[in-house]
Amino acid sequence: EKFVRNVLEVKRVSDRVMSLKLEIEGVTLNVVSGYAPQDSIQRKRLAKKKWDMDRTEENRQEYKELQHRVKREVSKAKQKAYDELHTRLDTREGEKDLYRLARQRDRDGKDVQQVRVIKDRDGRVLTNEESVERRWKEYFEELMNEENEREKRVEGVNSVEQKVDKIRKDEVRKALKRMKSGKAVGPDDIPVEVWKCLGEAAVEFLTSLFNRVLESERMPEEWRRSVLVPIFKNKGDVQSCSNYRGIKLMSHTMKLWERVVEARLRKVVEICEQQYGFMPRKSTTDAIFALRILMEKYRDGQRELHCVFVDLEKAYDRVPREELWYCMRKSGVAEKYVRVVQDMYERSRTVVRCAVGQTEEFKVEVGLHQGSALSPFLFAIVMDQLSEEVRQESPWTMMFADDIVICSESRKQVEENLERWRFALERRGMKVSRSKTEYMCVNEREGSGTVRLQGEDVKKVQEFKYLGSTVQSNGECGKEENIRENKGKVYRTVVRPAMLYGLETVSLRKRQESELEVAELKILKFFLGVTRLDRIRNEFIRGTAHVGHLGDKVREARLRWFGHVQRRESEYIGRRMLDMELPGRRQRGRPKRRYMDGINEDMKLVGASVEDAEDRDRWREMIRCGDL
């Protein structure tokens, strides 16, 4: 009850803080929405009703005057709203708004959020609102409360009983700093912006609250509730529930509590080097780089490399919670923290928010919370323990959360490794997807067939989108470059990051760089309203938009990443890949372009050497390429 009173008090404070925030920014609802003041609209409506009841010339004139006045006010309000929007978009803070506008426009065009009919499990279309709500509840209730078959553990694990320190204010400050603003709120309607606006008062209150939760091992009941929002996956039938991903909107205050606990768990648990997902000093680029360089080495040595990209069915939703508690204890987590995490999952319940309304509440008893701040690290702990006996060192095994790639020099060996992974995961309740797991052979000589999993052929592909970057069986990056050309809607916030993503790990040919720059210029011309008939030179267009050459930006990104790799320890996966030597000779004729070929050309162009990379600041200064 005391926690409930605290929550209600914070809610009252949040309402006041948010209203003050709007007043300070000078933003009012009618201006932001582009509508005239509501009182004028109401007077016009009353005048229309009056004229409908008594069709006199006087009433008609009154209605027409109000109608013209409202139109003028609407026009002025819209213009004011657009002026303020354009002014804001010119600032750095406005880049996030611009990105949201592009995403919202894309969603509105697909109209996915407005789907008011859905199909039942037999494929019949449901149109009644109550039936639609029941179907959404039925689907997610089954999804989040169904476990895969697994072996029951007979062996136990010793719990770590040790005293834990109280939550400190600096821990809360760090957690608060890591929380992003502008996110959808949970059922308690308290955004994290409230705590950020309250400053030190919030830190003191939250520190006291979190210490009480830690001591009692029981969090407020309000935190156990969540709202599940179905997000369309942009593929498949829009009326099928299975083509939606459920994202939970949870209490922001609970997420703060999760971040405090997560920071402490990360200090205790050491995750294997093969895990790149949500780990400090690791990213998708590390894994993409390692895989690309490995493929490049085998292509140059004219040797085959066999890769299997393993997909897990509904990985987060199917994690057995008993396995989670076991893996946490096996990883050396203090029993106090195990009980705290158990409390986060105890009596958790949710509702589904769909286009026709909100479903009835139901319990969630299986899997990890989607949208939770702590779930990615908990999943990493589970995968770390389950793969302990089957994983090989990087790059032969690499994981990014539930995305797994297994590599080997022979098809037979990679097939055996795949079966070992399947057995290790499925005996503990995780399931390998037979339809989405794919196999690729790099530098294949003659048809070497495909790998098999429990008597079934694994789908063989010539290209695979690994962590958002397309890798090809011939070791080239032409497909990746073509994909980059087609990406982008808004330049500074979307286009350039999309076109540059992953290119720091490849060495483009001159033709490929030229094609990328052509695609970039087409977008810039579209933004500026320029056509070929205007006969304006490209340099003038770049100067007008204050945009440098994309090729220079690619070179800067590539050298920045190379410097990062050079400064890392010798055991780092990127260093090991660059230093790796394979027996064999490169094929006759013009040699294929390698990553280091591009790096050497880049360093020569900027007058840098490998030794310069050791000094980070000097290296950044040497390779920097600003916009015009």
C-alpha positions in Angstrom: 0.0 0.0 0.0 2.9 2.3 0.8 4.3 1.6 -2.6 1.0 2.4 -4.3 0.8 5.7 -2.4 4.3 6.5 -3.6 3.3 5.7 -7.2 0.2 7.9 -7.1 2.2 10.8 -5.6 4.8 10.4 -8.4 1.9 10.4 -10.9 0.7 13.7 -9.6 4.2 15.2 -9.8 4.6 13.9 -13.3 1.4 15.5 -14.5 2.6 18.9 -13.2 6.1 18.5 -14.6 4.9 17.6 -18.1 2.5 20.6 -18.1 5.4 22.9 -17.1 7.6 21.3 -19.8 5.0 22.2 -22.4 4.6 25.7 -21.1 8.4 26.3 -21.1 8.7 25.1 -24.7 5.8 27.3 -25.7 4.0 24.4 -27.3 0.2 24.2 -27.0 -2.0 21.4 -28.2 -3.9 23.4 -30.8 -0.6 24.8 -32.4 1.2 21.4 -32.5 -1.8 19.7 -34.0 -2.3 22.5 -36.5 -5.9 23.3 -35.5 -7.6 26.6 -34.6 -8.7 27.2 -31.0 -11.5 24.9 -30.0 -13.8 27.7 -28.8 -14.0 29.2 -32.4 -14.8 25.8 -33.8 -17.5 25.3 -31.1 -19.1 28.7 -31.9 -19.2 27.8 -35.6 -20.9 24.5 -34.8 -23.5 26.2 -32.7 -24.2 28.8 -35.4 -24.7 25.9 -37.9 -27.2 24.2 -35.7 -29.0 27.6 -35.2 -29.2 28.1 -38.9 -30.4 24.6 -39.5 -33.3 25.2 -37.0 -34.2 28.7 -38.3 -33.2 29.4 -41.9 -33.1 33.2 -41.7 -30.7 35.4 -43.6 -29.3 36.8 -40.3 -28.5 33.3 -39.0 -26.9 32.4 -42.4 -24.7 35.5 -42.4 -23.6 34.7 -38.8 -22.7 31.1 -39.7 -20.8 32.2 -42.9 -18.8 34.8 -41.0 -17.8 32.3 -38.4 -17.0 29.7 -41.1 -14.6 32.1 -42.8 -13.0 33.2 -39.5 -12.4 29.6 -38.5 -10.8 28.8 -41.9 -8.4 31.8 -41.4 -7.5 30.7 -37.9 -6.9 27.1 -39.0 -4.6 28.4 -41.8 -2.7 30.6 -39.4 -2.4 27.9 -36.8 -1.1 25.4 -39.4 1.4 27.9 -40.7 2.6 28.7 -37.2 2.9 24.9 -36.5 4.9 24.3 -39.7 7.2 27.3 -39.0 7.9 26.0 -35.5 8.5 22.5 -36.9 10.9 23.7 -39.6 12.8 25.8 -37.1 13.1 22.8 -34.8 14.1 20.5 -37.6 17.1 22.8 -38.3 18.5 22.1 -34.9 20.3 18.9 -33.7 17.3 18.0 -31.5 15.1 18.1 -34.5 16.9 15.2 -36.2 15.1 12.7 -34.0 11.8 14.4 -34.8 12.6 14.1 -38.5 13.4 10.4 -38.2 10.1 9.9 -36.4 8.2 11.7 -39.1 9.7 9.5 -41.7 8.9 6.4 -39.8 5.4 7.5 -39.0 4.8 8.4 -42.7 6.0 5.0 -43.7 3.7 3.3 -41.1 0.7 5.5 -42.2 1.2 4.5 -45.8 1.0 0.8 -44.9 -1.9 1.5 -42.5 -0.9 -1.6 -40.5 -2.0 0.0 -37.2 -5.5 0.4 -38.5 -6.2 -3.3 -39.2 -9.5 -3.9 -37.4 -10.1 -7.4 -38.7 -7.9 -10.5 -38.0 -8.0 -14.2 -38.9 -8.7 -17.0 -36.4 -6.5 -20.1 -36.1 -8.5 -21.7 -38.9 -8.1 -18.7 -41.3 -11.6 -17.3 -41.0 -11.8 -13.5 -41.0 -13.1 -12.1 -37.7 -14.9 -8.7 -38.0 -16.7 -8.4 -34.7 -14.7 -6.3 -32.2 -15.2 -8.7 -29.3 -14.1 -11.6 -31.5 -11.0 -9.7 -32.6 -10.0 -8.9 -29.0 -10.5 -12.5 -28.0 -8.3 -13.7 -30.9 -5.5 -11.4 -29.9 -5.7 -12.5 -26.3 -5.8 -16.2 -27.3 -2.8 -15.9 -29.6 -0.5 -14.1 -27.2 -1.7 -16.0 -24.1 -0.8 -19.2 -25.9 2.5 -17.8 -27.2 3.7 -16.6 -23.8 2.6 -19.6 -21.7 3.8 -22.5 -23.8 7.1 -24.3 -23.3 9.0 -26.5 -25.7 9.7 -30.0 -24.5 12.9 -30.4 -22.5 14.7 -32.7 -20.2 14.3 -32.0 -16.5 17.6 -31.3 -14.8 18.6 -33.8 -12.2 21.8 -32.1 -11.1 21.6 -29.2 -8.8 23.8 -26.1 -8.4 25.1 -24.5 -5.3 23.7 -21.1 -4.6 26.0 -18.2 -3.8 24.9 -16.8 -0.4 26.6 -13.4 0.1 25.8 -10.0 1.4 24.9 -7.4 -1.2 25.6 -3.7 -0.8 22.8 -1.1 -0.7 21.9 0.8 -3.9 24.0 4.0 -4.1 22.9 7.3 -5.6 25.6 7.2 -8.3 24.2 3.8 -9.5 20.7 5.4 -9.9 22.2 8.5 -11.7 24.0 6.2 -14.2 20.8 4.2 -14.8 18.8 7.4 -15.3 21.4 8.7 -17.8 21.2 5.5 -19.8 17.4 5.7 -20.1 16.2 7.2 -23.5 13.6 9.9 -23.5 10.6 10.0 -25.8 9.6 6.3 -25.3 6.1 5.0 -24.9 5.0 4.7 -21.2 3.7 1.7 -19.4 0.4 1.2 -17.5 1.4 3.7 -14.7 1.8 6.5 -17.3 5.0 7.8 -15.6 7.6 8.7 -18.3 11.3 8.7 -17.4 11.3 12.4 -18.3 9.6 13.0 -15.0 12.6 11.6 -13.0 15.1 13.5 -15.2 13.3 16.8 -14.7 13.1 16.3 -10.9 16.9 16.0 -10.7 18.5 15.2 -7.4 15.1 14.9 -5.7 14.3 12.0 -8.0 17.6 10.4 -7.4 17.1 10.4 -3.6 13.5 9.1 -3.9 14.5 6.4 -6.3 17.5 5.3 -4.3 15.3 4.9 -1.2 12.6 3.1 -3.2 15.1 0.7 -4.8 16.7 -0.1 -1.5 13.3 -1.0 -0.1 12.7 -3.3 -3.0 16.1 -4.9 -2.7 15.7 -5.5 1.0 12.1 -6.9 0.8 12.7 -8.7 -2.6 9.3 -7.5 -3.6 8.5 -4.7 -6.1 5.3 -2.7 -6.3 2.4 -4.7 -7.9 1.9 -1.9 -10.5 5.2 -2.8 -12.0 4.0 -6.4 -12.7 1.5 -5.1 -15.3 2.3 -4.3 -18.9 0.7 -3.5 -22.2 1.5 -5.6 -25.2 1.5 -3.9 -28.6 1.5 -6.0 -31.7 4.0 -4.7 -34.3 3.7 -5.9 -37.8 6.9 -7.6 -39.2 6.3 -6.1 -42.6 6.1 -9.5 -44.2 3.3 -12.1 -44.7 -0.5 -11.7 -44.2 -1.4 -8.5 -42.3 -4.4 -10.3 -40.9 -2.5 -13.2 -39.4 -1.5 -12.8 -35.7 1.7 -14.8 -36.3 3.1 -12.0 -38.5 3.1 -9.6 -35.5 5.8 -9.2 -32.9 4.6 -8.4 -29.4 6.4 -5.5 -27.6 5.7 -4.9 -24.0 5.2 -1.4 -22.7 6.5 -1.6 -19.1 6.8 0.9 -16.3 9.7 3.2 -16.9 10.4 3.2 -13.2 10.7 -0.6 -13.3 13.1 -0.3 -16.2 15.2 2.0 -14.1 15.3 -0.7 -11.4 16.2 -3.3 -14.0 19.1 -1.2 -15.2 20.5 -0.9 -11.7 20.3 -4.7 -11.3 21.7 -5.3 -14.7 24.8 -3.1 -14.0 25.5 -5.2 -10.9 25.0 -8.5 -12.7 27.5 -7.4 -15.4 30.2 -7.0 -12.8 29.7 -10.5 -11.6 29.0 -12.6 -14.7 31.6 -13.0 -17.4 30.0 -13.8 -20.8 32.0 -15.8 -23.3 34.0 -14.0 -26.1 31.7 -15.5 -28.8 28.7 -13.4 -27.6 28.6 -10.0 -29.4 25.1 -9.0 -28.5 24.6 -6.2 -25.9 28.1 -6.6 -24.6 30.4 -3.7 -23.8 33.0 -2.8 -26.5 31.2 -5.1 -28.9 28.7 -4.5 -31.7 27.3 -5.9 -34.8 30.2 -4.4 -36.7 32.7 -6.7 -34.8 30.9 -9.8 -35.9 30.3 -8.7 -39.5 33.9 -7.7 -39.8 35.2 -11.0 -38.5 33.0 -13.0 -40.8 33.8 -11.0 -43.9 37.6 -11.2 -43.3 37.3 -14.9 -42.6 35.4 -15.4 -45.9 38.0 -13.2 -47.7 40.9 -15.3 -46.4 39.4 -18.5 -47.6 38.5 -17.0 -51.0 42.1 -15.8 -51.5 43.4 -19.3 -50.5 40.9 -20.9 -52.9 39.5 -23.1 -50.1 36.0 -23.8 -49.1 34.4 -22.3 -46.0 31.1 -23.7 -44.7 28.8 -21.5 -42.7 25.4 -22.3 -41.0 23.3 -19.5 -39.8 21.2 -20.9 -37.0 17.7 -19.4 -36.2 15.9 -20.1 -32.9 12.1 -20.3 -32.8 10.7 -17.5 -30.6 13.9 -17.5 -28.6 12.9 -14.9 -25.9 9.3 -16.2 -25.6 10.4 -19.8 -25.0 13.1 -19.5 -22.4 12.1 -21.8 -19.5 12.3 -19.8 -16.3 13.7 -22.7 -14.3 16.6 -22.8 -16.8 17.1 -19.0 -16.3 17.4 -19.4 -12.5 19.7 -22.4 -12.9 22.0 -20.5 -15.4 22.1 -17.5 -13.2 23.3 -19.6 -10.2 25.7 -21.5 -12.4 27.2 -18.2 -13.5 27.9 -17.2 -9.9 25.1 -14.7 -9.4 24.4 -14.1 -5.7 21.1 -15.8 -4.5 19.8 -12.3 -3.4 19.9 -11.1 -7.0 18.3 -14.4 -8.3 15.4 -13.9 -5.9 15.1 -10.2 -7.0 14.9 -11.3 -10.7 12.4 -14.0 -9.8 10.3 -11.4 -8.2 10.3 -9.4 -11.4 8.7 -12.3 -13.2 6.4 -13.4 -10.4 2.6 -12.8 -11.1 3.4 -10.8 -14.2 0.4 -10.1 -16.4 -0.4 -8.1 -19.5 -3.1 -6.9 -21.9 -3.0 -6.6 -25.6 -3.7 -3.2 -27.1 -5.0 -3.6 -30.7 -6.9 -1.4 -33.1 -10.3 -2.2 -31.7 -9.4 -1.8 -28.1 -7.7 -3.5 -25.2 -8.1 -7.2 -24.3 -8.7 -8.7 -20.9 -5.7 -9.2 -18.7 -3.8 -12.6 -18.7 -0.8 -14.1 -16.9 2.6 -14.5 -18.5 4.5 -17.5 -17.1 7.0 -18.5 -19.7 9.9 -16.6 -21.4 11.6 -13.3 -20.9 9.9 -9.9 -21.0 10.0 -8.3 -24.5 11.0 -4.7 -24.2 12.7 -5.2 -20.8 16.0 -3.5 -20.1 17.3 -6.6 -18.3 16.2 -9.3 -20.7 19.0 -9.1 -23.3 21.6 -9.8 -20.6 19.6 -12.5 -19.0 19.3 -14.2 -22.4 23.1 -13.8 -22.8 23.6 -15.7 -19.5 21.3 -18.5 -20.7 23.0 -18.9 -24.0 26.4 -18.7 -22.4 25.6 -21.7 -20.1 23.7 -23.8 -22.7 26.5 -23.4 -25.3 29.4 -24.0 -22.9 30.2 -27.5 -24.2 29.5 -27.0 -27.9 30.8 -23.6 -28.9 34.2 -23.1 -30.5 36.4 -20.0 -30.4 35.6 -17.0 -32.6 35.2 -16.8 -35.5 34.2 -20.4 -35.9 31.3 -19.7 -33.5 29.8 -16.2 -33.2 26.5 -15.3 -31.4 24.6 -12.0 -31.4 21.8 -12.7 -28.8 19.9 -15.5 -30.6 21.6 -15.1 -34.0 24.2 -17.8 -34.3 26.7 -18.6 -37.1 28.8 -21.8 -37.1 31.7 -22.0 -39.5 34.0 -24.9 -40.5 36.4 -26.0 -43.2 34.4 -29.1 -44.1 30.7 -29.7 -44.7 30.8 -32.8 -42.6 32.3 -31.0 -39.6 29.8 -28.1 -39.8 27.0 -30.6 -40.0 28.3 -32.4 -36.9 28.6 -29.1 -35.1 25.1 -28.1 -36.0 23.7 -31.3 -34.6 25.7 -30.8 -31.3 24.2 -27.3 -31.0 20.7 -28.6 -31.7 21.0 -31.3 -29.0 22.4 -28.8 -26.4 19.7 -26.2 -27.0 16.6 -28.4 -27.5 17.3 -30.6 -24.5 16.9 -27.4 -22.4 13.8 -26.0 -24.0 15.1 -23.9 -26.9 14.2 -25.0 -30.5 16.2 -24.7 -33.7 14.0 -23.5 -36.6 14.2 -26.0 -39.5 12.7 -23.6 -42.0 14.8 -20.5 -41.2 18.2 -22.0 -40.5 20.3 -21.6 -43.6 23.6 -22.9 -45.0 26.1 -21.2 -47.3 29.3 -22.5 -48.8 32.0 -19.8 -49.6 34.2 -20.4 -52.6 32.4 -23.6 -53.5 34.3 -25.6 -56.2 31.9 -28.3 -57.3 28.4 -29.0 -56.0 29.2 -30.1 -52.5 25.5 -30.6 -51.6 24.0 -29.2 -48.4 24.1 -30.1 -44.7 21.3 -32.1 -43.0 19.7 -31.7 -39.7 17.9 -34.7 -38.3 17.5 -36.2 -41.8 16.2 -32.9 -43.3 18.2 -30.8 -45.8 19.1 -27.3 -44.5 18.2 -24.6 -47.0 21.3 -23.7 -49.1 21.7 -20.0 -50.1 24.1 -17.9 -52.1 23.7 -14.8 -49.9 22.5 -14.2 -46.3 21.6 -11.0 -44.5 23.8 -11.4 -41.4 23.0 -8.8 -38.7 21.7 -6.4 -41.3 24.6 -6.8 -43.7 24.4 -9.0 -46.8 27.2 -11.6 -47.1 27.7 -13.5 -50.4 29.1 -17.0 -51.1 31.6 -15.5 -53.6 33.0 -13.2 -50.9 32.0 -10.1 -52.8 30.1 -7.1 -51.6 28.2 -6.1 -54.8 24.9 -7.1 -53.4 25.5 -5.2 -50.2 26.4 -2.1 -52.3 23.2 -2.5 -54.3 21.1 -2.7 -51.2 22.8 0.5 -49.9 21.7 2.4 -53.0 18.0 1.6 -52.4 18.0 2.7 -48.7 17.1 6.1 -47.3 14.3 8.7 -47.1 15.7 11.6 -45.2 19.4 12.4 -45.7 21.1 13.4 -42.5 19.1 11.3 -40.2 18.4 8.2 -42.3 20.2 8.1 -45.7 23.9 8.5 -44.9 23.8 6.2 -41.8 21.9 3.6 -43.9 24.4 3.8 -46.8 27.5 3.7 -44.6 26.3 0.9 -42.3 28.7 -2.0 -42.5 30.9 -0.5 -45.2 33.8 0.0 -42.7 34.3 -3.8 -43.0 34.6 -4.0 -46.8 36.9 -2.6 -49.5 34.9 -1.1 -52.3 36.1 -0.9 -55.9 36.1 2.5 -57.6 33.0 1.6 -59.7 31.1 0.7 -56.6 32.0 3.9 -54.8 30.9 5.9 -57.9 27.6 4.1 -58.0 27.0 4.9 -54.3 27.8 8.6 -55.0 25.4 8.6 -57.9 22.6 7.3 -55.7 23.5 9.9 -53.1 23.4 12.7 -55.6 20.0 11.6 -56.9 18.6 11.9 -53.3 20.2 15.3 -52.8 18.8 16.6 -56.1 15.4 15.3 -55.0 15.7 17.2 -51.7 16.7 20.4 -53.5 14.1 20.1 -56.3 16.9 20.0 -59.0 16.5 18.1 -62.3 18.8 17.5 -65.2 17.1 20.3 -67.1 18.5 22.8 -64.6 22.1 21.9 -65.7 23.5 22.5 -62.2 26.9 21.0 -61.4 27.2 18.3 -58.7 29.7 20.3 -56.7 27.2 23.2 -56.5 24.6 20.8 -55.2 26.9 19.4 -52.6 27.9 22.9 -51.5 24.2 24.0 -51.3 23.4 21.0 -49.1 26.8 21.2 -47.2 27.5 17.6 -47.9 30.9 16.1 -48.7 31.7 13.1 -51.0 30.3 9.8 -49.7 33.5 8.1 -50.8 35.5 10.2 -48.4 33.0 9.4 -45.6 33.4 5.6 -46.5 37.2 6.0 -46.3 37.0 7.8 -42.9 34.7 5.1 -41.5 36.9 2.4 -42.8 40.1 3.9 -41.3 38.4 4.8 -38.1 37.4 1.1 -37.7 40.9 -0.1 -38.7 42.4 2.2 -36.1 40.0 0.8 -33.5 41.1 -2.8 -34.4 44.8 -1.9 -34.2 44.4 -0.5 -30.7 42.7 -3.5 -29.3 44.6 -6.4 -27.6 46.2 -9.1 -29.7 43.6 -11.6 -28.6 40.8 -9.5 -30.0 38.9 -11.2 -32.8 39.5 -8.4 -35.3 43.3 -8.5 -34.8 43.3 -12.3 -35.0 41.4 -12.2 -38.3 43.8 -9.7 -39.9 46.9 -11.6 -38.7 45.5 -15.0 -39.8 47.5 -16.8 -42.4 46.1 -19.7 -44.4 48.1 -22.2 -46.6 47.4 -21.9 -50.3 48.0 -19.5 -53.1 45.8 -16.8 -54.7 44.3 -17.7 -58.0 45.9 -16.7 -61.3 45.0 -13.5 -63.1 44.0 -10.2 -61.5 43.8 -10.8 -57.7 40.5 -10.1 -55.9 40.5 -6.9 -53.9 41.1 -7.5 -50.1 40.3 -5.5 -47.1 43.9 -4.5 -46.4 44.4 -3.4 -50.1 41.7 -0.7 -49.5 43.2 0.2 -46.1 46.7 0.6 -47.6 45.3 2.9 -50.3 43.4 4.9 -47.7 46.4 5.4 -45.5 48.5 6.5 -48.4 45.9 9.0 -49.4 45.8 10.7 -46.0 49.5 10.2 -45.3 49.1 7.9 -42.4 50.8 4.7 -41.3 49.8 1.7 -39.1 51.9 3.1 -36.2 49.8 6.3 -36.2 46.8 4.3 -35.3 48.1 3.8 -31.7 47.5 7.4 -30.9 43.7 7.7 -31.1 43.4 11.5 -31.1 46.1 11.9 -33.7 44.6 9.1 -35.9 41.1 10.7 -35.7 42.6 14.1 -36.7 44.5 12.6 -39.7 41.5 10.7 -41.1 38.7 13.2 -40.4 36.8 14.3 -43.4 34.1 16.9 -42.7 31.2 18.1 -44.8 31.4 21.2 -46.9 
